[in-house]
């Protein structure tokens, strides 16, 4: 099968030295992800015996998860080094729809609760 | 990376060049992943909605997923933590394969793709194992209450139909209700039924073992429904990811991409594979930890 050169003219290459740098970044990110996950699991098992309020534990989990998501998307999926046009094309529609979904959960979720106790 | 082409961003949209500076296939993979991310966000939002709605009687994942292969006893969260570690690890091997592809290092691409596929298979197997234990349930089982009412210490009257009570121990003399002595405090002890009150309840309800779409010995049936649906949908993604990785792996061995002059195909399946890992990061937090 003949492949035209055109669709692949944006394929990335890099040299041996750049490869070394990239690999160092990959393993650094691995340790970051591993440490965050370990803290999450440790906190999940221990928080009751430490007597921390669950709301704080929950917020810690969410912040840590968002941090992990950022590291995966920015470095492993390489979005940090793409053109800003591509970054916005992916991030903006997603964030807008997620904000809408969160609005639904927070308003309607408490609304059901409210109705049950009122009637 | 080293491929830089100076494009005037104002003229880039006129055609003939990619204003995003990525190939067609990679761009479409990004669009697909963005839409897929919205599906998963929708599922997790729905889960959060019902979790909040039934917060008083929702089971805690650490009381549901307590098994670890070849180890007896109560091991909350440990196995799912291991699964998470395996998936992160396979994400690392995937990005290493992509990096080797940028240097046209065929042997290293093969090696890292191979480990990625192995990691994916272990993860899918672990999910099957976890489903088996969840569907099978515990030896002790639980008790589903029949029609009736129960008055909480603060005077609130709760309907008991469909509510799951768990046995305190093997003697089945004490049934623990899902409501706690102090409403809203998840560290307070559970309310109990014993003696005559328990006899009435037993005559009215039914014993259940394990979980399916209508009954769930661990608590509210919706917990089981969401578990099957969300982890099932994610597991399907992992499985198709393993299949795609395998196809690309075979192509790498045959030298298809070496001949083509670049490994962009590895990059595309890599994006998909990282996305699968990314979704699991959220499922792990919202389903197992919170």
Interface residues (C-beta under 8 A of the other chain):
Chain A: X3 X7 X8 X9 X10 X11 X12 X13 X14 X15 X16 X18 X19 X22 X23 X26 X27 X29 X30 X33 X34 X37 X40 X41 X44 X45 X48 X54 X58 X61 X62 X64 X65 X68 X69 X72 X73 X76 X77 X81 X82 X83 X85 X86 X89 X90 X93 X94 X97 X98 X101 X102 X104 X105 X108 X109 X110 X112 X113
Chain B: X1 X2 X3 X9 X18 X19 X20 X21 X22 X23 X24 X25 X26 X27 X30 X31 X33 X34 X37 X38 X41 X42 X45 X48 X49 X52 X53 X62 X76 X77 X78 X81 X84 X85 X88 X89 X91 X92 X94 X95 X96 X99 X100 X102 X103 X104 X186 X187 X260 X261 X262 X263 X264 X267 X271 X274 X275 X277 X278 X281 X282 X284 X285 X288 X289 X290
